[in-house]
Amino acid sequence: MKYTEKVSNKLNELLEKNYDAEAGYIAAKDNVKDSNLKNFFKERATDRYDFGHELKAEIKSFGEEPDKGTSLKGDAHRVWMNLKSTFSSDSDEAVLKEAIRGEKKALEDYNDILKELDLPASTRTVLEKHRSSVQASLDHVKTIKDFA
């Protein structure tokens, strides 16, 4: 496998996970009652949408084609999250816990690709910016949960 194909494959995996996160945040927004949480989740969905466009540009710069949609695993998780919030007595707290879990996983994914591959400077810069944003989001959602 060529180097550019290997990097593109890893970026496509990350792209798919960002599609999943965007859809998850939209579902979270729809499953909480608090207007501040709705705004927070809407902003996170927008972030992940933007991340997706940046990742697509990087993938195309390697001469490869970006993936187009969410994963089956992500779709199943959103169904589970919707069911959990439906039957939970405190759906906002349940959704916050899932957001924390999701952001921790996203950090792992970004850290793995940043450690694993020798990346071009432009790609590394994009991924480090995304990782910093995910970390800030994780810190923020933990703070919200502590006060919920």
Contact map, one row per residue, 1 for C-alpha under 8 A:
1110110000000000000000000000000000000000000000000000000000000000000000000000000000000000000000000000000000000000000000000000000000000000000000000000
1111110000000000000000000000000000000000000000000000000000000000000000000000000000000000000000000000000000000000000000000000000000000000000000000000
1111111000000000000000000000000000000000000000000000000000000000000000000000000000000000000000000000000000000000000000000000000000000000000000000000
0111111100000000000000000000000000000000000000000000000000000110000000000000000000000000000000000000000000000000000000000000000000000000000000000000
1111111110000000000000000000000000000000000000000000000000000101000000000000000000000000000000000000000000000000000000000000000000000000000000000000
1111111111000000000000000000000000000000000000000000000000000000000000000000000000000000000000000000000000000000000000000000000000000000000000000000
0011111111100000000000000000000000000000000000000000000000000000000000000000000000000000000000000000000000000000000010100000000000000000000000000000
0001111111110000000000000000000000000000000000000000000000100101000000000000000000000000000000000000000000000000000000000000000000000000000000000000
0000111111111000000000000000000000000000000000000000000000000000000000000000000000000000000000000000000000000000000000000000000000000000000000000000
0000011111111100000000000000000000000000000000000000000000000000000000000000000000000000000000000000000000000000100000000000000000000000000000000000
0000001111111110000000000000000000000000000000000000001000100000000000000000000000000000000000000000000000000000000000000000000000000000000000000000
0000000111111111000000000000000000000000000000000000001000100000011000000000000000000000000000000000000000000000000000000000000000000000000000000000
0000000011111111100000000000000000000000000000000000000000000000000000000000000000000000000000000000000000000000000000000000000000000000000000000000
0000000001111111110000000000000000000000000000000000000000000000000000000000000000000000000000000000000000001100000000000000000000000000000000000000
0000000000111111111000000000000000000000000000000011001100000000011000000000000000000000000000000000000000000000000000000000000000000000000000000000
0000000000011111111100000000000000000000000000000000000000000000001111100000000000000000000000000000000000000000000000000000000000000000000000000000
0000000000001111111110000000000000000000000000000000000000000000000001100100000000000000000000000000000001000000000000000000000000000000000000000000
0000000000000111111111000000000000000000000000011011000000000000000000000000000000000000000000000000000000000000000000000000000000000000000000000000
0000000000000011111111100000000000000000000000011001000000000000000011000000000000000000000000000000000000000000000000000000000000000000000000000000
0000000000000001111111110000000000000000000000000000000000000000000001100110000000000000000000000000000000000000000000000000000000000000000000000000
0000000000000000111111111000000000000000000010010000000000000000000000000100000000000000000000000000010000000000000000000000000000000000000000000000
0000000000000000011111111100000000000000000111111000000000000000000000000000000000000000000000000000000000000000000000000000000000000000000000000000
0000000000000000001111111110000000000000000010000000000000000000000000000000010000000000000000000000000000000000000000000000000000000000000000000000
0000000000000000000111111111000000000000000010000000000000000000000000000100010000000000000000000000000000000000000000000000000000000000000000000000
0000000000000000000011111111100000000000110110000000000000000000000000000000000000000000000000000010000000000000000000000000000000000000000000000000
0000000000000000000001111111110000000000110010000000000000000000000000000000000000000000000000000000000000000000000000000000000000000000000000000000
0000000000000000000000111111111000000000000000000000000000000000000000000000010001000000000000000000000000000000000000000000000000000000000000000000
0000000000000000000000011111111100000100100000000000000000000000000000000000000000000000000000100000000000000000000000000000000000000000000000000000
0000000000000000000000001111111100001110110000000000000000000000000000000000000000000000000000000000000000000000000000000000000000000000000000000000
0000000000000000000000000111111100000100000000000000000000000000000000000000000000000000000000000000000000000000000000000000000000000000000000000000
0000000000000000000000000011111110000000000000000000000000000000000000000000000001001000001100100000000000000000000000000000000000000000000000000000
0000000000000000000000000001111111001100000000000000000000000000000000000000000000000000001100100000000000000000000000000000000000000000000000000000
0000000000000000000000000000001111101100000000000000000000000000000000000000000000000000000100000000000000000000000000000000000000000000000000000000
0000000000000000000000000000000111111100000000000000000000000000000000000000000000000000000100000000000000000000000000000000000000000000000000000000
0000000000000000000000000000000011111110000000000000000000000000000000000000000000000000000000000000000000000000000000000000000000000000000000000000
0000000000000000000000000000000001111111000000000000000000000000000000000000000000000000000000000000000000000000000000000000000000000000000000000000
0000000000000000000000000000100111111111100000000000000000000000000000000000000000000000000000000000000000000000000000000000000000000000000000000000
0000000000000000000000000001110111111111110000000000000000000000000000000000000000000000000000000000000000000000000000000000000000000000000000000000
0000000000000000000000000000100000111111111000000000000000000000000000000000000000000000000000000000000000000000000000000000000000000000000000000000
0000000000000000000000000000000000011111111100000000000000000000000000000000000000000000000000000000000000000000000000000000000000000000000000000000
0000000000000000000000001101100000001111111110000000000000000000000000000000000000000000000000000000000000000000000000000000000000000000000000000000
0000000000000000000000001100100000000111111111000000000000000000000000000000000000000000000000000000000000000000000000000000000000000000000000000000
0000000000000000000000000000000000000011111111100000000000000000000000000000000000000000000000000000000000000000000000000000000000000000000000000000
0000000000000000000001001000000000000001111111110000000000000000000000000000000000000000000000000000000000000000000000000000000000000000100000000000
0000000000000000000011111100000000000000111111111000000000000000000000000000000000000000000000000000000000000000000000000000000000000000000000000000
0000000000000000000001000000000000000000011111111100000000000000000000000000000000000000000000000000000000000000000000000000000000000000000000000000
0000000000000000000001000000000000000000001111111110000000000000000000000000000000000000000000000000000000000000000000000000000000000000000000000000
0000000000000000011011000000000000000000000111111111000000000000000000000000000000000000000000000000000000000000000000000000000000000000000000000000
0000000000000000011001000000000000000000000011111111100000000000000000000000000000000000000000000000000000000000000000000000000000000000000000000000
0000000000000000000000000000000000000000000001111111110000000000000000000000000000000000000000000000000000000000000000000000000000000000000000000000
0000000000000010010000000000000000000000000000111111111000000000000000000000000000000000000000000000000000000000000000000000000001000000000000000000
0000000000000010011000000000000000000000000000011111111100000000000000000000000000000000000000000000000000000000000000000000000000000000000000000000
0000000000000000000000000000000000000000000000001111111110000000000000000000000000000000000000000000000000000000000000000000000000000000000000000000
0000000000000000000000000000000000000000000000000111111111000000000000000000000000000000000000000000000000000000000000000000010000000000000000000000
0000000000110010000000000000000000000000000000000011111111100000000000000000000000000000000000000000000000000000000000000000010000000000000000000000
0000000000000010000000000000000000000000000000000001111111110000010000000000000000000000000000000000000000000000000000000000000000000000000000000000
0000000000000000000000000000000000000000000000000000111111111000000000000000000000000000000000000000000000000000000000000000000000000000000000000000
0000000000000000000000000000000000000000000000000000011111111100000000000000000000000000000000000000000000000000000000000010000000000000000000000000
0000000100110000000000000000000000000000000000000000001111111111110000000000000000000000000000000000000000000000000000000000000000000000000000000000
0000000000000000000000000000000000000000000000000000000111111111110000000000000000000000000000000000000000000000000000000000000000000000000000000000
0000000000000000000000000000000000000000000000000000000011111111000000000000000000000000000000000000000000000000000000000000000000000000000000000000
0001100100000000000000000000000000000000000000000000000001111111000000000000000000000000000000000000000000000000000000000000000000000000000000000000
0001000000000000000000000000000000000000000000000000000000111111100000000000000000000000000000000000000000000000000000000000000000000000000000000000
0000100100000000000000000000000000000000000000000000000000111111110000000000000000000000000000000000000000000000000000000000000000000000000000000000
0000000000000000000000000000000000000000000000000000000000110011111000000000000000000000000000000000000000000000000000000000000000000000000000000000
0000000000010010000000000000000000000000000000000000000100110001111100000000000000000000000000000000000000000000000000000000000000000000000000000000
0000000000010011000000000000000000000000000000000000000000000000111110000000000000000000000000000000000000000000000000000000000000000000000000000000
0000000000000001000000000000000000000000000000000000000000000000011111000000000000000000000000000000000000000000000000000000000000000000000000000000
0000000000000001001000000000000000000000000000000000000000000000001111100000000000000000000000000000000000000000000000000000000000000000000000000000
0000000000000001101100000000000000000000000000000000000000000000000111110110000000000000000000000000000000000000000000000000000000000000000000000000
0000000000000001100100000000000000000000000000000000000000000000000011111110000000000000000000000000000000000000000000000000000000000000000000000000
0000000000000000000000000000000000000000000000000000000000000000000001111111000000000000000000000000000000000000000000000000000000000000000000000000
0000000000000000000000000000000000000000000000000000000000000000000000111111100000000000000000000000000000000000000000000000000000000000000000000000
0000000000000000100110010000000000000000000000000000000000000000000001111111110000000000000000000000000000000000000000000000000000000000000000000000
0000000000000000000100000000000000000000000000000000000000000000000001111111111000000000000000000000000000000000000000000000000000000000000000000000
0000000000000000000000000000000000000000000000000000000000000000000000011111111100000000000000000000000000000000000000000000000000000000000000000000
0000000000000000000000000000000000000000000000000000000000000000000000001111111110000000000000000000000000000000000000000000000000000000000000000000
0000000000000000000000110010000000000000000000000000000000000000000000000111111111000000000000000000000000000000000000000000000000000000000000000000
0000000000000000000000000000000000000000000000000000000000000000000000000011111111100000000000000000000000000000000000000000000000000000000000000000
0000000000000000000000000000000000000000000000000000000000000000000000000001111111110000000000000000000000000000000000000000000000000000000000000000
0000000000000000000000000000000000000000000000000000000000000000000000000000111111111000000000100100000000000000000000000000000000000000000000000000
0000000000000000000000000010001000000000000000000000000000000000000000000000011111111100000000000000000000000000000000000000000000000000000000000000
0000000000000000000000000000000000000000000000000000000000000000000000000000001111111110000000000000000000000000000000000000000000000000000000000000
0000000000000000000000000000000000000000000000000000000000000000000000000000000111111111001001000000000000000000000000000000000000000000000000000000
0000000000000000000000000000001000000000000000000000000000000000000000000000000011111111011101100000000000000000000000000000000000000000000000000000
0000000000000000000000000000000000000000000000000000000000000000000000000000000001111111001000000000000000000000000000000000000000000000000000000000
0000000000000000000000000000000000000000000000000000000000000000000000000000000000111111101000000000000000000000000000000000000000000000000000000000
0000000000000000000000000000000000000000000000000000000000000000000000000000000000011111111001000000000000000000000000000000000000000000000000000000
0000000000000000000000000000000000000000000000000000000000000000000000000000000000000011111000000000000000000000000000000000000000000000000000000000
0000000000000000000000000000000000000000000000000000000000000000000000000000000000001001111111000000000000000000000000000000000000000000000000000000
0000000000000000000000000000001100000000000000000000000000000000000000000000000000011111111111100000000000000000000000000000000000000000000000000000
0000000000000000000000000000001111000000000000000000000000000000000000000000000000001000011111110000000000000000000000000000000000000000000000000000
0000000000000000000000000000000000000000000000000000000000000000000000000000000000000000011111111000000000000000000000000000000000000000000000001001
0000000000000000000000000000000000000000000000000000000000000000000000000000000000011001011111111100000000000000000000000000000000000000000000000000
0000000000000000000000000001001100000000000000000000000000000000000000000000000010001000001111111110000000000000000000000000000000000000000000000000
0000000000000000000000000000000000000000000000000000000000000000000000000000000000000000000111111111000000000000000000000000000000000000000010001000
0000000000000000000000000000000000000000000000000000000000000000000000000000000000000000000011111111100000000000000000000000000000000000000000001000
0000000000000000000000000000000000000000000000000000000000000000000000000000000010000000000001111111110000000000000000000000000000000000000000000000
0000000000000000000000001000000000000000000000000000000000000000000000000000000000000000000000111111111000000000000000000000000000000000010010000000
0000000000000000000000000000000000000000000000000000000000000000000000000000000000000000000000011111111100000000000000000000000000000000010011000000
0000000000000000000000000000000000000000000000000000000000000000000000000000000000000000000000001111111110000000000000000000000000000000000000000000
0000000000000000000010000000000000000000000000000000000000000000000000000000000000000000000000000111111111000000000000000000000000000000000000000000
0000000000000000000000000000000000000000000000000000000000000000000000000000000000000000000000000011111111100000000000000000000000000110110000000000
0000000000000000000000000000000000000000000000000000000000000000000000000000000000000000000000000001111111110000000000000000000000000000010000000000
0000000000000000000000000000000000000000000000000000000000000000000000000000000000000000000000000000111111111000000000000000000000000000000000000000
0000000000000000100000000000000000000000000000000000000000000000000000000000000000000000000000000000011111111100000000000000000000000100000000000000
0000000000000000000000000000000000000000000000000000000000000000000000000000000000000000000000000000001111111110000000000000000000100110000000000000
0000000000000000000000000000000000000000000000000000000000000000000000000000000000000000000000000000000111111111000000000000000000000000000000000000
0000000000000100000000000000000000000000000000000000000000000000000000000000000000000000000000000000000011111111100000000000000000000000000000000000
0000000000000100000000000000000000000000000000000000000000000000000000000000000000000000000000000000000001111111110000000000001100100000000000000000
0000000000000000000000000000000000000000000000000000000000000000000000000000000000000000000000000000000000111111111000000000000000100000000000000000
0000000000000000000000000000000000000000000000000000000000000000000000000000000000000000000000000000000000011111111100000000000000000000000000000000
0000000001000000000000000000000000000000000000000000000000000000000000000000000000000000000000000000000000001111111110000000000000000000000000000000
0000000000000000000000000000000000000000000000000000000000000000000000000000000000000000000000000000000000000111111111100001001100000000000000000000
0000000000000000000000000000000000000000000000000000000000000000000000000000000000000000000000000000000000000011111111000000000000000000000000000000
0000000000000000000000000000000000000000000000000000000000000000000000000000000000000000000000000000000000000001111111000000000000000000000000000000
0000001000000000000000000000000000000000000000000000000000000000000000000000000000000000000000000000000000000000111111100000000000000000000000000000
0000000000000000000000000000000000000000000000000000000000000000000000000000000000000000000000000000000000000000011111110000000000000000000000000000
0000001000000000000000000000000000000000000000000000000000000000000000000000000000000000000000000000000000000000010011111011000000000000000000000000
0000000000000000000000000000000000000000000000000000000000000000000000000000000000000000000000000000000000000000000001111111000000000000000000000000
0000000000000000000000000000000000000000000000000000000000000000000000000000000000000000000000000000000000000000000000111111100000000000000000000000
0000000000000000000000000000000000000000000000000000000000000000000000000000000000000000000000000000000000000000000000011111110000000000000000000000
0000000000000000000000000000000000000000000000000000000001000000000000000000000000000000000000000000000000000000000000111111111000000000000000000000
0000000000000000000000000000000000000000000000000000000000000000000000000000000000000000000000000000000000000000010000111111111100000000000000000000
0000000000000000000000000000000000000000000000000000000000000000000000000000000000000000000000000000000000000000000000001111111110000000000000000000
0000000000000000000000000000000000000000000000000000011000000000000000000000000000000000000000000000000000000000000000000111111111000000000000000000
0000000000000000000000000000000000000000000000000000000000000000000000000000000000000000000000000000000000000100010000000011111111100000000000000000
0000000000000000000000000000000000000000000000000000000000000000000000000000000000000000000000000000000000000100010000000001111111110000000000000000
0000000000000000000000000000000000000000000000000000000000000000000000000000000000000000000000000000000000000000000000000000111111111000000000000000
0000000000000000000000000000000000000000000000000010000000000000000000000000000000000000000000000000000000000000000000000000011111111100000000000000
0000000000000000000000000000000000000000000000000000000000000000000000000000000000000000000000000000000000100110000000000000001111111110000000000000
0000000000000000000000000000000000000000000000000000000000000000000000000000000000000000000000000000000000000000000000000000000111111111000000000000
0000000000000000000000000000000000000000000000000000000000000000000000000000000000000000000000000000000000000000000000000000000011111111100000000000
0000000000000000000000000000000000000000000000000000000000000000000000000000000000000000000000000000001001100000000000000000000001111111110000000000
0000000000000000000000000000000000000000000000000000000000000000000000000000000000000000000000000000001000100000000000000000000000111111111000000000
0000000000000000000000000000000000000000000000000000000000000000000000000000000000000000000000000000000000000000000000000000000000011111111100000000
0000000000000000000000000000000000000000000100000000000000000000000000000000000000000000000000000000001000000000000000000000000000001111111110000000
0000000000000000000000000000000000000000000000000000000000000000000000000000000000000000000000000011001100000000000000000000000000000111111111000000
0000000000000000000000000000000000000000000000000000000000000000000000000000000000000000000000000000000000000000000000000000000000000011111111100000
0000000000000000000000000000000000000000000000000000000000000000000000000000000000000000000000000000000000000000000000000000000000000001111111110000
0000000000000000000000000000000000000000000000000000000000000000000000000000000000000000000000010011000000000000000000000000000000000000111111111000
0000000000000000000000000000000000000000000000000000000000000000000000000000000000000000000000000001000000000000000000000000000000000000011111111100
0000000000000000000000000000000000000000000000000000000000000000000000000000000000000000000000000000000000000000000000000000000000000000001111111110
0000000000000000000000000000000000000000000000000000000000000000000000000000000000000000000000000000000000000000000000000000000000000000000111111111
0000000000000000000000000000000000000000000000000000000000000000000000000000000000000000000010011000000000000000000000000000000000000000000011111111
0000000000000000000000000000000000000000000000000000000000000000000000000000000000000000000000000000000000000000000000000000000000000000000001111111
0000000000000000000000000000000000000000000000000000000000000000000000000000000000000000000000000000000000000000000000000000000000000000000000111111
0000000000000000000000000000000000000000000000000000000000000000000000000000000000000000000010000000000000000000000000000000000000000000000000011111
